[in-house]
Amino acid sequence: MNLARLISETAAKSPDKIAIIFAGKTWTYRDFDRQVQDYANTLDRLGIKKGDRVAVQLPKCVEFLFFHFAILSIGAISLPLNPDYRPQEIVYFLTDSSSSLFVTTSEHLSKVRSAIQHLSELKILLKEELLPPISEAVPLKYSTGDDDIAMICYTSGTTGRCKGAAISHRNLITNIRALHKAWEWSDRDILLHVLPLFHVHGLNVAALGCLYAGATMIMFEKFEPRQVWETLASKNCTLFMGVPTIYQRLINEWGKLEPQPEPTKMRLFISGSAPLSDQQFYQFENITGFRILERYGMTETGMNASNHITPEHRKAKSVGFPLEGVEIRIVDRDGNDVAITEVGEIWIRGANVFQGYWGMPEKTTESFTEGWFHTGDLGFQDPNDGNRLYLVGRAKELIITGGFNVYPKEIENVMESHEAVKESAVIGLPDTDFGEKVVAAIALKDEISTTAEELIAHCKSRLVPYKCPKQIFFVSELPRNAMGKIQKNILAQQINTSLQGNSPYENL
Ligand code: AMP
């Protein structure tokens, strides 16, 4: 089964139903399907074939969705890219994936043009210069096997190199079916969509969930807390999805609203991508009367676990229970199951689990044991509550800031490419807004001086903004253990102590 064809079949059931509302315009399911066919015809005319990679770097817009499903419909592979990626990052993604086509805007192209000009085989399609649709769009028929790759989603990598998670049509379809059942989606749902479309949360969970259900999606380009509260109430929305940072800002906004909104049709506020604190869980419920439903997933596996649809069965700090078709094990360092209630690494198996990292067979092999994917997340199950799953941390050195993943190595590499930096260590510090914020400790070379501002600017020109350190702490040397390994836990303590003592943060 081809995912795009599945959506087309849904569209055929209620062609006059409104599928998307965006920037004051409305698209019915007939419009949506027709647009996807038009775009697929454009891709065909450009010579894009089954299995070709098509990178899409667009700001949040409906055309992003048309392209994505058009790419899938012809059996090509969609590669969604963050519009904030810097030229150096774009070159890496286009090269690593050997993309045939880069879909972008003229504004983005002007920033990246010189960096990609050596990619002589790469075709470029500008959103503004789409070919006029042919009079009668011909539905393109490419055979797509269930295990064919539908998309490659790049995630931050432990080694500093981003990894492309190759996700199949079967992965996406089985996962969305499981979510539909768990969250009781229907064509009566109205989803308010404020998440980015280049990330699995906004694309494979929120947007796909809506289109698969034949429901309506009100899409905003940016998240504005006041606008969200007003729209949830005035447009009779039933569903909302966000990361904890979004919920924190909705909580902060609530007290400022007069009169307070009454989103009476809302049935689910869903949170994921980062830990929702119990404070956020209870505060949101106390002020709004709604209990947030927390779920757990990742790029490589789609959604793994979710709290129950009935509010009484949702618990703070718990991500609930495995979704249908998802198997979970909790193991120790040797890969043996831990005793129940003990903390270990979460391993996942099921039709939701991705096909491997694009062009990284060794990385793929080391991420699996007999079909079980090693998530790098630490958790435990509560046998007194039906083996309810709790996440407690990460075995991997991952920072999650505002719902986005950052592996320190990538930022350290960029820091150390600055001529004044001898060595660097990047860590996440707790932050009420972002959950964690990226900060860097830097030891400078004796002979060259620099400032925190200069180092941050150095990162900003090479890395997407959410990966850039918010603060720099200069140190004479980094704490190391006897093996010479940097002790980031000690570094974090030193930084916290320094912050509490109100010492100037640049001088620990
Ligand atoms: P991503 O691949 O960007 O979706 O990030 C996946 C990672 O986000 C997971 O491996 C977890 O570490 C984290 N994550 C996702 N959902 C949750 C959650 N509900 N609570 C805590 N961490 C989460």
Residues whose N, C-alpha, C, O or C-beta is under 5 A from the ligand:
A	BS01	AMP	S271 G272 S273 A274 P275 L276 R295 Y296 G297 M298 T299 V319 T375 D377 L391 G403 N405
